[in-house]
Amino acid sequence: MPKLTIEELIKQKENIKGRKLRTQTLKVDSLGAEIVIQEPKRELALETLEMAMDDARSDLADPHIVYHCVIEPNLKDPTLQKEFGCTEPTDIVKMIFRPSEISSISGHIMELGGFNGKAVTKINDDIKN
């Protein structure tokens, strides 16, 4: 694998700046259907991580990121929200998905966004000074 250089970064500038958010399809067994998730924007991911570390809001973190990053079906759809009688917009997440599914979907979203520590791979164990 080639080393990343300044020249290569400059050559890829437009591609890097114009990156689209990646998507992924997941199968939800309890619904017998697929959903599409989108990687979170940095601000949303950091907000979710902050929520997860706050004891008073930690149980809201997974539904929060799932609500914002499941793009098919659109969980923000007003008709869907009304039909399910949602008081808060994120209520729809807990109504549609089982708790383990919410956690799993959230994990896939954070992984897709590179917030799982696996986005960079160590090449060797040598430490150079």
N, C-alpha and C positions, 0 to 999 in steps of 0.2 A: 504494500500500500504506500503511495507516495506521501511525502511530508507536505503539510499545508504551508504554502508560502504567501507572502503579501501579494505577489503578482497574481496568484491563483484566486485569492480573495477578491482582488480588484476585478479580475475577469468575471467572477461569479456574482458581482455586486447586485446586478439587477435581479437575478434569480433569487438571491438571498433576501433582498428587500421585498420581493413580490411573492414570497412563499404563501401558499394557501394552507389553511388548516387541514390536516389529514383527517380522514374518516375511516371507520372500521365497522363492519357488520358483526353483530353478536346475536346468538340464538338464545332466546329466553324459554327454557323448557316448560315452565308452568303456563305460559301463554301459547306455546306451540307456534311461535312466530319469531321473526327476526326484527331487530331494531338497528338503527344506525347511530353511532356515536361520533362526535367530532372532538379533536384534541382541544383542550381548554387554552384560552389565551393566558398569557403569563399572569396577568393581574387576577384573573378568576382562580387560577390554580393556587396562587399565593394566598388569596383570601380564604380559600377552602382549607389550606394547610393551617392557617392561623385559627380558623374556627375549630379545627380538629384538636388543636393544642389547648383550647380554652374549655375548661371543664363545664362551664355553664352553657356552651354552645356546641360541644363536640358531637352530640347526637344529630345536629343539623347539617354537619359538613357533607356527609355522603349524599343526602337528598338534594342539597344545594347544587353540588356539581352535576349530579345526574339530571336535575331539572334543566340546567343550562346547556348541557352537552349532548343530551339525546335529541337528535334532530329529526329522526323518523321513528315513530310518529312525533309530531310537534306537540310536546307536552304543554306548551304555552298557549295552545289554541283555546280561545274563549269558549267555544261550544263544548269542548271536552271538559274544561274547568267547570262550566255551569252544569253539565250533565252529571258530573260526579259530586257536585255540591261542595266544591273546594272553598274554604274560608281563606286560606293562604295559598298563593300559587304553587308552592312546593308540596302542598298536601297531596297533589295528584301522584307524586312519586310513591308515597307510602300506600296509596290506594290501589295502584296498578301492580307494583312489584312487591315481592316478598322481601323481608329484611336481608336475607342472605344474598338475594339478587341485587339489591341496592348497593350493598357492600362490594360485590363482585363487579358490577357495572362501573362503580366509582373507581375501583382499582384499575380496570381496563382503560378508563378515561385518563387517569393520571399517568399510566404507563405509556399510552399513546402520545401524551404531551411531554414525555421524557422526564417525569418527576418521580421516577422509581429507582434512580441510581444506576440504571442499566444503559444509559444513552452513550456512555463512553467506555471503551474496553481497554484494559491494561495490556500492553504489548509484551513487556518483560518485567522482571522483578529487579533489574539492576537500578541502583540509585547512583546517579552521576552528580558530581560536584561542579 
